[in-house]
Amino acid sequence: MTTPVDGSEVAVQDNTPALPADLQDERLIASRGVSGAISAFTARLRSGDLGSVPVVVGLIIIWAVFQVANSNFLSSRNLVNLTLQTTSVGVIAIGIVLVLLLGEIDLSVGSVSGLSAAVLGVTFVNKGWPLVASLVAGMAIGLVIGLFYGALYTRFGVPSFVITLAGLLGFLGLQLLVLGKEGSLNLPFDSALVGFATRSFLSPVLAYGLIAVVVAAYVLSRLRGRGARVAAGLSAAPTSIIAIKAGALALVLLIPVIVLNGDRGVSSMFLLFIALVVATDFAIRKTRWGRSVVAVGGNVEAARRAGINVRVIYLTVFAACSTFAAVGGLLAAARLVAVNQSSGGGDTNLNAIAAAVIGGTSLFGGRGSAYSALLGALVIMSISNGLALLSLDSSVRYMVTAGVLLIAVTIDSLSRRSRQAHGRA
């Protein structure tokens, strides 16, 4: 307030810009520790920044309902089966997360996965290629298709919806052509690929040791980051917060492993899926490429003016998406020990896209995480697995999945409005 010569008070507007929401949270946590972390978390929820909370709550509810309906749902044996069922869809969903981060879509991931599986089957079984060469050929198909999509999008401006819809039909036809008149091929049961997908499980000692390594790596990474921030004179989370998060991480990893070890243990194929999720999350959050992907998805023109090569970003993301689809198709073929005309068909597209969206990736671009693929795939396959245990047919599964997807998109839309209103968009 200022007082002019006539004695009246005049308000002076404060033009100091408000701190970004993330920086406010960091300072609150640094100054108040655990209570500050709780306050920052509740503030994010009130502002519509829900993160993974809805999908985690939804997953808990789904598991509770199916466990009440059938006591075998949360048994060790069924949960091991659930991890095996989740892997191929989850890997494909990782690629969907990437294209959704750009605000685009890929409707052909099912056809691409089926084509890659067909290439694997024909080259490995009929042509007698070495397994490694057949796997490389299957993944190369996905990479080339993705680059083709990216070139069409960046060169001619064809919408991704149209490009990938054409790909869905075209590559399904190519899959049928590759398989030929036989239409079905059985993979050798004693092959390394089938063994990896169906019979390879971590020993309990190795699984628990891996947990210890992961938690130790997390703590060291956090302490190193905290030391760097303190040395730079920036606010840093207290060590108590790091200890609490490390303990929570240990529990989140330990409890499922204990349950899975009650049967066959942790599948090597599921472990590969987790590794791909972690690697993709690291690429999105910690690399220049990942930050560029998020920037382009948030505002493509602003990203271009900031010096980001937008064309390269689109090319690499479409290529990565189709490659993940190919890998998912190869894993699905290995788990089923066969390739046929229905590989990659049915509800593969539905499940992969729904998993990414239900897991928390925004359809509007610029917001999402690789962990969305993990959580969303668990939700989708839990519904399928639980309804199968209850002997309900696919009609119910489609309707339930549709309802869950609609709820997830509605929550995303409402959260986006709330974040914009609170300056967290």
PLY file of the C-alpha trace (Angstrom):
ply
format ascii 1.0
element vertex 425
property float x
property float y
property float z
element edge 424
property int vertex1
property int vertex2
end_header
0.00 0.00 0.00
1.18 3.59 -0.68
-0.11 6.87 0.70
-0.27 9.82 -1.75
-0.20 13.45 -0.63
-4.00 13.57 -0.16
-3.77 10.84 2.50
-5.72 8.12 0.62
-4.33 4.57 0.34
-3.70 3.08 -3.09
-3.07 -0.65 -3.61
0.11 -1.54 -5.49
-0.20 -4.60 -7.69
2.41 -7.30 -7.05
3.80 -8.31 -10.45
6.17 -10.95 -9.04
5.54 -14.14 -11.05
4.30 -17.12 -9.09
6.65 -20.05 -8.71
5.89 -23.12 -10.85
3.81 -25.71 -8.99
6.62 -28.31 -9.05
9.09 -25.85 -7.54
6.57 -24.92 -4.84
6.21 -28.61 -3.98
9.98 -29.09 -3.81
10.43 -26.17 -1.43
7.52 -27.31 0.73
8.99 -30.80 1.06
12.49 -29.44 1.74
11.25 -27.14 4.49
8.67 -29.37 6.21
9.79 -32.92 5.43
7.12 -35.62 5.67
4.30 -33.21 6.52
5.33 -31.06 3.55
5.27 -34.09 1.26
1.75 -34.93 2.44
0.63 -31.34 1.94
2.15 -31.21 -1.55
0.47 -34.51 -2.47
-2.97 -33.40 -1.29
-2.53 -30.06 -3.08
-1.81 -31.89 -6.33
-4.89 -34.05 -5.88
-7.11 -31.02 -5.20
-5.77 -29.29 -8.31
-6.58 -32.28 -10.52
-3.02 -33.63 -10.83
-4.11 -37.18 -9.95
-1.19 -39.09 -11.43
-1.58 -42.85 -10.99
-3.96 -42.64 -8.03
-7.19 -43.46 -9.96
-5.75 -46.53 -11.68
-4.17 -47.86 -8.47
-7.45 -47.42 -6.58
-9.32 -49.01 -9.48
-6.94 -51.98 -9.57
-7.38 -52.56 -5.84
-11.17 -52.48 -6.23
-11.09 -54.86 -9.20
-8.89 -57.33 -7.34
-11.04 -57.12 -4.22
-14.25 -57.76 -6.18
-12.84 -60.76 -8.05
-11.30 -62.20 -4.89
-14.68 -62.06 -3.15
-16.32 -63.65 -6.19
-13.65 -66.34 -6.57
-11.11 -67.07 -3.85
-8.62 -68.39 -6.43
-8.15 -64.99 -8.08
-5.34 -63.81 -5.78
-3.78 -67.25 -5.48
-0.10 -67.55 -6.37
-0.86 -69.74 -9.36
-3.40 -67.36 -10.88
-1.23 -64.30 -10.32
1.67 -65.98 -12.09
-0.69 -66.66 -14.99
-1.81 -63.02 -14.86
1.76 -61.77 -15.22
2.26 -64.02 -18.25
-0.98 -62.80 -19.83
-0.10 -59.15 -19.15
3.34 -59.08 -20.73
2.64 -59.00 -24.47
-0.22 -56.48 -24.19
1.85 -54.37 -21.81
4.83 -54.22 -24.15
2.60 -53.06 -27.00
1.01 -50.49 -24.66
4.44 -48.93 -23.99
4.55 -47.86 -27.63
0.99 -46.52 -27.40
2.06 -44.40 -24.42
4.78 -42.81 -26.56
2.47 -41.84 -29.42
-0.17 -40.58 -26.99
2.46 -38.33 -25.43
2.60 -36.64 -28.85
-1.17 -36.41 -28.96
-1.27 -38.96 -31.79
-2.55 -42.54 -32.08
-1.55 -45.85 -33.65
-4.47 -48.14 -34.53
-2.33 -50.75 -36.27
-0.30 -52.14 -33.38
-2.31 -55.37 -33.42
-1.69 -55.95 -37.12
1.99 -55.07 -36.76
2.39 -57.50 -33.87
0.66 -60.23 -35.87
2.81 -59.59 -38.95
6.00 -59.72 -36.88
4.88 -63.00 -35.32
4.14 -64.37 -38.81
7.62 -63.39 -40.01
9.10 -65.14 -36.97
7.10 -68.30 -37.59
7.77 -68.56 -41.32
11.49 -67.79 -41.16
12.18 -69.88 -38.05
9.97 -72.89 -38.76
9.63 -73.06 -42.54
12.87 -71.44 -43.69
15.10 -72.83 -40.95
16.67 -69.50 -40.02
18.55 -69.21 -36.72
16.28 -68.02 -33.93
18.20 -64.77 -33.45
17.92 -63.91 -37.15
14.17 -64.57 -37.09
13.72 -62.37 -34.01
15.73 -59.57 -35.59
13.65 -59.84 -38.77
10.41 -59.64 -36.78
11.56 -56.54 -34.90
12.96 -54.97 -38.08
9.51 -55.23 -39.65
8.11 -53.12 -36.82
10.91 -50.56 -37.08
10.46 -50.12 -40.84
6.69 -49.78 -40.51
7.10 -47.12 -37.83
9.55 -45.14 -39.95
7.11 -45.40 -42.84
4.32 -43.97 -40.68
6.56 -41.18 -39.46
7.62 -40.27 -42.99
4.02 -40.10 -44.19
3.06 -37.95 -41.22
5.96 -35.50 -41.38
6.30 -35.36 -45.17
2.67 -35.19 -46.28
0.80 -34.28 -43.10
-1.51 -37.30 -43.28
-3.27 -37.68 -39.90
-1.93 -40.54 -37.81
-5.46 -41.89 -37.41
-5.77 -42.38 -41.18
-2.21 -43.70 -41.66
-2.48 -46.33 -38.95
-6.05 -47.28 -39.86
-4.78 -48.06 -43.35
-1.88 -49.93 -41.74
-4.30 -51.99 -39.65
-5.95 -53.30 -42.81
-2.90 -53.47 -45.05
-0.58 -55.28 -42.64
-3.33 -57.70 -41.64
-3.52 -58.65 -45.30
0.26 -58.94 -45.49
0.21 -61.18 -42.41
-2.23 -63.54 -44.14
-0.04 -63.48 -47.26
3.09 -64.32 -45.27
1.41 -67.24 -43.50
0.12 -68.60 -46.80
-2.44 -71.34 -47.21
-1.46 -73.17 -44.03
-2.54 -70.23 -41.92
-1.01 -71.64 -38.74
2.46 -72.61 -37.56
3.53 -74.25 -34.31
6.79 -73.05 -32.81
9.16 -75.76 -31.55
8.35 -76.32 -27.89
11.99 -76.97 -27.06
13.19 -73.70 -28.63
14.86 -71.09 -26.46
12.18 -68.51 -27.24
9.30 -70.72 -26.13
11.27 -71.78 -23.07
11.88 -68.14 -22.17
8.19 -67.28 -22.47
6.68 -70.33 -20.78
9.21 -72.06 -18.54
11.78 -69.48 -17.45
11.28 -68.18 -13.89
13.60 -66.52 -11.42
14.71 -68.51 -8.40
13.56 -67.04 -5.05
17.14 -66.11 -4.11
17.69 -64.30 -7.40
14.34 -62.50 -7.14
15.02 -61.23 -3.61
18.56 -60.29 -4.53
17.27 -58.29 -7.48
14.92 -56.40 -5.16
17.84 -55.52 -2.90
19.85 -54.25 -5.87
16.94 -52.14 -7.17
16.25 -50.55 -3.77
19.97 -49.88 -3.17
20.30 -48.31 -6.63
17.25 -46.12 -5.93
18.67 -44.91 -2.61
22.09 -44.17 -4.05
20.54 -42.31 -6.99
18.37 -40.20 -4.71
21.22 -39.41 -2.32
23.45 -38.45 -5.23
20.78 -36.17 -6.64
20.18 -34.63 -3.23
23.90 -33.97 -2.78
24.09 -32.27 -6.16
21.13 -30.02 -5.34
22.55 -29.09 -1.94
25.92 -28.28 -3.50
24.16 -26.05 -6.02
22.28 -24.22 -3.28
18.89 -25.61 -4.30
16.14 -27.02 -2.13
16.44 -30.77 -1.57
14.25 -33.42 0.00
15.36 -34.52 3.48
16.86 -37.97 3.91
13.78 -39.08 5.85
11.68 -38.72 2.69
14.21 -40.78 0.73
14.13 -43.48 3.43
10.32 -43.61 3.43
10.17 -43.85 -0.37
12.83 -46.57 -0.38
10.87 -48.54 2.22
7.67 -48.16 0.19
9.47 -49.31 -2.96
10.83 -52.35 -1.13
7.33 -53.32 0.04
5.79 -52.79 -3.41
8.40 -55.14 -4.89
8.67 -57.62 -2.03
5.00 -58.46 -1.47
4.25 -59.50 -5.09
7.48 -61.51 -5.28
6.60 -63.40 -2.08
3.17 -64.23 -3.50
4.53 -65.26 -6.93
7.19 -67.43 -5.30
4.34 -69.41 -3.77
3.95 -70.96 -7.23
6.47 -70.85 -10.10
7.94 -67.48 -9.23
8.63 -64.34 -11.25
8.53 -64.96 -14.99
11.59 -63.93 -16.97
9.27 -62.63 -19.67
7.43 -60.43 -17.17
10.78 -59.21 -15.85
11.69 -58.20 -19.40
8.46 -56.21 -19.57
9.29 -54.43 -16.30
12.78 -53.66 -17.59
11.34 -52.15 -20.77
8.95 -50.02 -18.69
11.77 -48.73 -16.47
14.05 -48.04 -19.45
11.30 -46.18 -21.31
10.41 -44.16 -18.22
14.07 -43.20 -17.83
14.20 -42.18 -21.51
11.08 -40.03 -21.14
12.10 -38.27 -17.93
15.88 -38.09 -18.04
16.97 -37.79 -21.67
16.83 -34.88 -24.07
14.81 -37.00 -26.48
12.17 -37.81 -23.86
11.82 -34.20 -22.75
11.46 -33.23 -26.40
8.67 -35.78 -26.86
6.75 -34.30 -23.93
7.40 -30.76 -25.18
6.12 -31.57 -28.68
3.04 -33.23 -27.22
2.38 -30.19 -25.04
2.78 -27.56 -27.77
4.34 -28.49 -31.08
4.84 -24.91 -32.28
6.51 -23.83 -29.04
8.75 -26.91 -29.23
9.73 -26.05 -32.81
10.60 -22.47 -31.85
12.67 -23.78 -28.95
14.91 -25.55 -31.46
13.53 -29.09 -31.18
13.68 -31.08 -34.40
9.99 -31.97 -34.45
10.28 -34.14 -37.56
12.86 -36.40 -35.92
10.74 -36.69 -32.79
7.71 -37.88 -34.77
9.82 -40.31 -36.80
11.48 -41.87 -33.75
8.26 -42.13 -31.72
6.31 -43.85 -34.50
9.29 -46.16 -35.06
9.48 -46.97 -31.35
5.74 -47.64 -31.16
5.76 -50.13 -34.04
8.91 -51.78 -32.69
7.28 -52.30 -29.30
4.25 -53.73 -31.14
6.55 -56.16 -32.95
8.23 -57.24 -29.71
4.83 -57.75 -28.10
3.77 -59.91 -31.04
6.90 -62.05 -30.76
6.33 -62.57 -27.02
2.66 -63.44 -27.58
3.61 -66.03 -30.21
6.21 -67.53 -27.88
3.75 -67.79 -24.98
1.07 -69.41 -27.16
3.72 -71.59 -28.92
2.03 -70.82 -32.24
1.44 -68.25 -34.95
-1.80 -68.13 -36.91
-4.14 -65.85 -38.82
-5.65 -64.51 -35.60
-2.28 -63.48 -34.10
-2.47 -59.80 -33.22
-6.17 -59.76 -34.06
-9.25 -59.82 -31.89
-8.99 -57.31 -29.08
-5.22 -56.73 -29.21
-5.63 -53.13 -30.42
-8.38 -52.49 -27.90
-6.39 -53.87 -24.99
-3.15 -52.05 -25.83
-4.74 -48.64 -26.40
-7.11 -49.03 -23.45
-4.20 -50.06 -21.20
-2.26 -46.89 -22.00
-5.28 -44.63 -21.44
-6.59 -46.42 -18.34
-3.06 -46.36 -16.92
-3.13 -42.56 -16.90
-1.67 -41.36 -20.20
-3.57 -38.33 -21.46
-5.28 -38.45 -24.84
-4.52 -34.74 -25.19
-0.74 -35.23 -25.31
2.11 -34.05 -23.13
1.25 -36.07 -20.00
1.90 -39.71 -19.26
4.36 -42.28 -18.03
5.68 -45.63 -19.16
4.27 -47.00 -15.93
0.83 -46.28 -17.39
1.41 -49.29 -19.64
2.17 -51.51 -16.65
-0.76 -50.39 -14.52
-3.22 -50.23 -17.40
-2.26 -53.67 -18.71
-2.72 -55.11 -15.23
-6.20 -53.58 -15.07
-7.22 -54.84 -18.51
-5.87 -58.36 -18.04
-7.19 -58.57 -14.46
-10.68 -57.96 -15.84
-10.19 -60.62 -18.51
-8.64 -63.10 -16.09
-11.24 -62.54 -13.37
-14.21 -62.88 -15.70
-12.70 -66.06 -17.13
-12.47 -67.50 -13.61
-16.15 -66.69 -13.17
-16.92 -68.48 -16.46
-18.39 -65.34 -18.03
-18.06 -64.97 -21.77
-16.30 -62.28 -23.76
-19.44 -60.14 -24.16
-19.29 -59.19 -20.49
-15.55 -58.55 -20.70
-15.98 -56.14 -23.61
-18.70 -54.20 -21.81
-16.77 -54.00 -18.53
-13.59 -52.90 -20.32
-15.56 -50.27 -22.25
-16.98 -48.90 -19.00
-13.55 -48.73 -17.34
-12.08 -47.00 -20.42
-14.89 -44.44 -20.49
-14.39 -43.68 -16.80
-10.63 -43.26 -17.32
-11.06 -40.83 -20.23
-13.67 -38.85 -18.29
-11.33 -38.57 -15.30
-8.53 -37.45 -17.63
-10.74 -34.76 -19.18
-11.95 -33.45 -15.81
-8.42 -33.53 -14.38
-7.13 -31.54 -17.34
-9.72 -28.82 -16.75
-8.89 -28.72 -13.05
-5.13 -28.49 -13.73
-5.71 -25.61 -16.13
-7.80 -23.80 -13.53
-5.06 -24.27 -10.91
-2.14 -23.44 -13.20
-0.76 -27.00 -13.29
-1.62 -27.86 -16.92
0 1
1 2
2 3
3 4
4 5
5 6
6 7
7 8
8 9
9 10
10 11
11 12
12 13
13 14
14 15
15 16
16 17
17 18
18 19
19 20
20 21
21 22
22 23
23 24
24 25
25 26
26 27
27 28
28 29
29 30
30 31
31 32
32 33
33 34
34 35
35 36
36 37
37 38
38 39
39 40
40 41
41 42
42 43
43 44
44 45
45 46
46 47
47 48
48 49
49 50
50 51
51 52
52 53
53 54
54 55
55 56
56 57
57 58
58 59
59 60
60 61
61 62
62 63
63 64
64 65
65 66
66 67
67 68
68 69
69 70
70 71
71 72
72 73
73 74
74 75
75 76
76 77
77 78
78 79
79 80
80 81
81 82
82 83
83 84
84 85
85 86
86 87
87 88
88 89
89 90
90 91
91 92
92 93
93 94
94 95
95 96
96 97
97 98
98 99
99 100
100 101
101 102
102 103
103 104
104 105
105 106
106 107
107 108
108 109
109 110
110 111
111 112
112 113
113 114
114 115
115 116
116 117
117 118
118 119
119 120
120 121
121 122
122 123
123 124
124 125
125 126
126 127
127 128
128 129
129 130
130 131
131 132
132 133
133 134
134 135
135 136
136 137
137 138
138 139
139 140
140 141
141 142
142 143
143 144
144 145
145 146
146 147
147 148
148 149
149 150
150 151
151 152
152 153
153 154
154 155
155 156
156 157
157 158
158 159
159 160
160 161
161 162
162 163
163 164
164 165
165 166
166 167
167 168
168 169
169 170
170 171
171 172
172 173
173 174
174 175
175 176
176 177
177 178
178 179
179 180
180 181
181 182
182 183
183 184
184 185
185 186
186 187
187 188
188 189
189 190
190 191
191 192
192 193
193 194
194 195
195 196
196 197
197 198
198 199
199 200
200 201
201 202
202 203
203 204
204 205
205 206
206 207
207 208
208 209
209 210
210 211
211 212
212 213
213 214
214 215
215 216
216 217
217 218
218 219
219 220
220 221
221 222
222 223
223 224
224 225
225 226
226 227
227 228
228 229
229 230
230 231
231 232
232 233
233 234
234 235
235 236
236 237
237 238
238 239
239 240
240 241
241 242
242 243
243 244
244 245
245 246
246 247
247 248
248 249
249 250
250 251
251 252
252 253
253 254
254 255
255 256
256 257
257 258
258 259
259 260
260 261
261 262
262 263
263 264
264 265
265 266
266 267
267 268
268 269
269 270
270 271
271 272
272 273
273 274
274 275
275 276
276 277
277 278
278 279
279 280
280 281
281 282
282 283
283 284
284 285
285 286
286 287
287 288
288 289
289 290
290 291
291 292
292 293
293 294
294 295
295 296
296 297
297 298
298 299
299 300
300 301
301 302
302 303
303 304
304 305
305 306
306 307
307 308
308 309
309 310
310 311
311 312
312 313
313 314
314 315
315 316
316 317
317 318
318 319
319 320
320 321
321 322
322 323
323 324
324 325
325 326
326 327
327 328
328 329
329 330
330 331
331 332
332 333
333 334
334 335
335 336
336 337
337 338
338 339
339 340
340 341
341 342
342 343
343 344
344 345
345 346
346 347
347 348
348 349
349 350
350 351
351 352
352 353
353 354
354 355
355 356
356 357
357 358
358 359
359 360
360 361
361 362
362 363
363 364
364 365
365 366
366 367
367 368
368 369
369 370
370 371
371 372
372 373
373 374
374 375
375 376
376 377
377 378
378 379
379 380
380 381
381 382
382 383
383 384
384 385
385 386
386 387
387 388
388 389
389 390
390 391
391 392
392 393
393 394
394 395
395 396
396 397
397 398
398 399
399 400
400 401
401 402
402 403
403 404
404 405
405 406
406 407
407 408
408 409
409 410
410 411
411 412
412 413
413 414
414 415
415 416
416 417
417 418
418 419
419 420
420 421
421 422
422 423
423 424
